[in-house]
Amino acid sequence: MKEESLRSLLEGLSAGDITVEEVLAQIKSLPFRDLEYAKVDHHRLLRRGIPEVIFCENKTEEQIAGIGTEILKNRGNLLATRCSREKFSAVSRVIPDAEYHAEARLFRVEREPSEKNGRAVVVSAGTSDMPVAEEAVICADFFGCEVQKFYDVGVAGMHRFLSCLEDIRSGDVVIVVAGMEGALASVVAGMVDAPVIAVPTSVGYGASFNGVAALLTMLNSCAGGVSVVNIDNGFGAAFSAALICGRIGAARESS
């Protein structure tokens, strides 16, 4: 439930337009709805400003559809990450307006337009990093950021990065997605004045250790202002970026 919806409900009760019983009927599922296999957190949007998102790995098609249907009872939008095409095919029969993004391995439902606050720029080192970068792009957009992306601008050819540097600098927050040795995050952080969220990917040869090498490089960045999320965690980076953009949007409205 959105804050404005709850406020409207309470104002209606105060004005006598609705009864206590009607209010109870609408909020009885707060703070969560128990489906036995999942406790759907309807309060999360009120607490965090970002609603619950379904992580589809190791869930059955029936569980994903059930959780998604419950979320959509309380709000018009839904996001589900790490969903295979096979699982989505089954879920889409229950939620037919869901939109699948194959490269990002996620699906979304948007029945209500989201207000955009702040600008997130997503930068990827190589084309092979695109699945994680696309997860970050779509999630950040869903969470309310204005998003711009620049792909395949890694340190193997710095002229590519420099060609879009001014656009990258215009972001309120920059998400940098890189595998191999993960050096791009340090380069970006040394050239911009916005917070940088670094996402190591599992892209690379043997000694990259499925993203551990990039993770360690990013954690040991000599450039200040670099925060690091887990390997391949585009969702986590987008979540943090959205919190930053939300605060920036609120500050601009109040000024």
C-alpha positions in Angstrom: 0.0 0.0 0.0 1.3 3.4 -0.9 1.6 6.2 1.7 -0.9 8.4 -0.2 -3.4 5.5 -0.3 -3.2 4.9 3.4 -3.5 8.7 4.1 -6.6 8.9 1.9 -8.1 6.0 3.7 -7.5 7.6 7.1 -8.8 10.9 6.0 -11.9 9.2 4.7 -12.4 7.6 8.1 -11.9 10.9 9.9 -14.4 12.6 7.6 -17.0 9.9 8.1 -17.0 8.9 4.4 -16.1 5.3 5.2 -16.7 3.1 8.2 -14.2 1.4 10.6 -15.2 -2.0 9.2 -14.4 -0.8 5.6 -11.0 0.5 6.7 -10.3 -2.8 8.5 -11.2 -4.7 5.4 -8.7 -2.8 3.3 -5.8 -3.0 5.8 -6.3 -6.5 7.2 -3.5 -7.8 5.0 -1.0 -5.3 6.5 1.8 -5.7 7.2 2.0 -9.0 5.2 -0.2 -11.6 3.7 0.7 -15.2 4.6 0.5 -17.6 1.6 2.1 -20.4 3.6 5.0 -20.7 1.2 5.6 -16.9 1.3 4.8 -13.9 3.4 4.1 -11.1 1.0 5.3 -7.8 2.5 2.7 -5.2 1.6 4.3 -2.7 4.1 7.7 -2.6 2.3 6.7 0.3 0.1 5.7 2.4 3.1 8.9 1.5 5.0 11.5 1.7 2.2 9.9 3.6 -0.6 10.5 0.6 -2.9 8.0 -2.4 -3.0 8.8 -6.0 -2.6 10.4 -7.6 -5.6 10.2 -11.4 -6.4 13.5 -13.3 -6.7 12.5 -16.2 -8.9 15.5 -18.6 -8.6 14.5 -21.8 -6.8 10.8 -20.8 -6.8 8.2 -22.8 -8.7 6.1 -21.2 -11.4 3.1 -21.5 -9.1 4.9 -19.8 -6.3 6.0 -16.9 -8.5 2.5 -16.5 -10.0 0.9 -16.6 -6.5 3.2 -14.0 -5.0 2.9 -11.8 -8.1 -0.9 -12.0 -8.0 -0.9 -11.1 -4.3 1.4 -8.1 -4.9 -0.8 -6.9 -7.8 -3.9 -6.9 -5.5 -2.4 -3.9 -3.6 -0.6 -2.0 -6.3 -0.5 -2.0 -10.1 3.2 -2.6 -10.6 5.3 -5.8 -10.2 9.0 -6.7 -10.7 10.5 -10.2 -10.6 14.2 -10.9 -11.2 16.2 -13.9 -12.2 13.3 -15.5 -14.0 14.0 -18.0 -16.8 11.9 -17.8 -20.0 10.4 -21.2 -19.2 9.1 -20.0 -15.8 7.9 -16.8 -17.3 5.9 -18.7 -20.0 3.9 -20.4 -17.2 3.6 -17.2 -15.1 2.4 -15.1 -18.1 -0.7 -17.4 -18.4 -1.7 -16.1 -14.9 -0.4 -12.6 -15.3 -0.9 -11.9 -19.0 0.2 -8.3 -19.0 3.7 -9.1 -17.6 6.6 -8.0 -19.9 9.6 -10.2 -20.2 13.2 -8.9 -20.7 15.2 -11.9 -21.8 18.7 -10.4 -21.5 18.1 -9.1 -17.9 16.2 -12.3 -17.0 13.3 -10.5 -15.4 9.7 -9.5 -16.0 7.7 -6.5 -14.9 4.1 -5.3 -14.8 3.5 -1.6 -15.0 -0.1 -0.5 -14.7 0.7 2.7 -12.9 3.2 5.2 -14.2 6.2 5.8 -11.8 7.3 9.2 -10.9 11.0 9.8 -11.9 13.3 11.3 -9.4 17.0 11.8 -10.1 19.2 10.4 -12.9 21.1 7.1 -12.8 23.7 6.4 -15.4 24.6 2.8 -16.0 28.1 2.1 -17.5 29.3 -1.3 -18.6 32.9 -2.3 -19.4 32.1 -4.9 -22.1 29.3 -6.3 -24.1 29.5 -9.5 -22.1 28.5 -7.5 -19.0 25.2 -6.5 -20.6 22.9 -9.0 -18.8 23.9 -7.6 -15.4 23.8 -4.0 -16.7 20.4 -4.5 -18.2 19.1 -5.8 -14.9 20.4 -2.6 -13.3 18.9 -0.4 -16.0 15.4 -2.0 -15.9 15.3 -2.2 -12.1 16.4 1.4 -11.7 13.8 2.6 -14.2 11.1 0.6 -12.4 12.2 2.1 -9.0 11.7 5.6 -10.3 15.1 6.7 -11.7 15.6 8.5 -15.0 18.1 6.1 -16.6 20.8 6.5 -19.3 23.2 3.7 -20.3 26.6 3.5 -22.0 27.9 0.0 -22.9 31.2 -1.4 -23.9 33.3 1.5 -22.7 35.9 -0.5 -20.7 39.6 0.3 -20.0 40.9 -1.7 -23.0 40.0 1.4 -25.1 39.7 4.5 -22.9 38.8 6.7 -25.9 35.4 5.0 -25.8 34.8 6.0 -22.2 36.0 9.5 -22.8 33.6 9.9 -25.7 30.7 9.8 -23.3 32.3 11.2 -20.2 30.3 14.5 -20.1 27.0 12.5 -20.3 28.2 10.2 -17.5 29.1 13.2 -15.4 25.6 14.5 -15.6 24.2 11.6 -13.5 23.2 11.9 -9.9 24.6 8.4 -9.3 26.6 6.1 -11.6 26.4 2.3 -11.7 29.5 0.7 -13.1 29.3 -2.9 -14.3 32.5 -4.7 -15.1 34.1 -8.1 -15.1 37.7 -9.2 -15.8 39.8 -7.1 -13.4 37.0 -4.6 -12.7 39.2 -1.5 -13.2 36.5 0.6 -14.8 34.8 1.5 -11.5 38.0 3.2 -10.3 38.4 5.1 -13.5 34.8 6.4 -13.4 35.1 7.3 -9.8 38.2 9.4 -10.5 36.4 11.4 -13.1 32.9 12.1 -11.7 31.5 13.9 -8.6 28.5 11.6 -8.1 28.4 8.4 -6.0 29.6 5.3 -7.8 28.0 1.9 -7.3 30.3 -0.8 -8.6 28.9 -4.2 -9.8 31.5 -6.9 -10.4 30.4 -9.5 -12.9 31.4 -13.2 -13.3 32.7 -12.5 -16.7 36.4 -13.4 -17.3 38.9 -16.2 -17.7 40.1 -18.6 -15.0 41.9 -16.3 -12.7 39.0 -14.0 -12.5 37.4 -16.6 -10.2 33.9 -16.0 -11.5 33.9 -12.3 -10.5 36.0 -12.5 -7.3 39.0 -10.7 -9.0 36.7 -7.8 -10.1 35.1 -7.7 -6.6 38.4 -7.4 -4.9 39.6 -4.7 -7.3 36.5 -2.7 -6.7 36.7 -3.1 -2.9 40.3 -1.9 -3.1 39.6 1.1 -5.3 42.0 4.0 -4.7 39.2 6.4 -5.9 36.9 7.6 -3.2 33.1 7.3 -3.3 32.9 3.7 -4.6 30.4 1.4 -3.0 30.4 -2.2 -4.1 27.5 -4.7 -4.4 27.7 -8.5 -4.8 28.9 -10.3 -7.9 26.3 -10.0 -10.8 23.9 -8.0 -8.5 22.5 -5.5 -10.9 19.3 -5.4 -8.8 21.1 -4.4 -5.7 22.9 -1.6 -7.4 19.7 -0.3 -8.9 18.0 -0.4 -5.4 20.8 1.7 -3.9 20.8 4.1 -6.8 17.0 4.5 -6.5 17.3 5.4 -2.8 19.9 8.1 -3.7 17.7 9.4 -6.6 14.7 9.4 -4.3 16.4 11.6 -1.8 17.7 13.9 -4.5 14.2 14.2 -5.9 12.7 15.0 -2.5 15.4 17.6 -1.9 14.7 19.3 -5.2 11.0 19.5 -4.5 11.5 21.1 -1.1 14.0 23.7 -2.4 
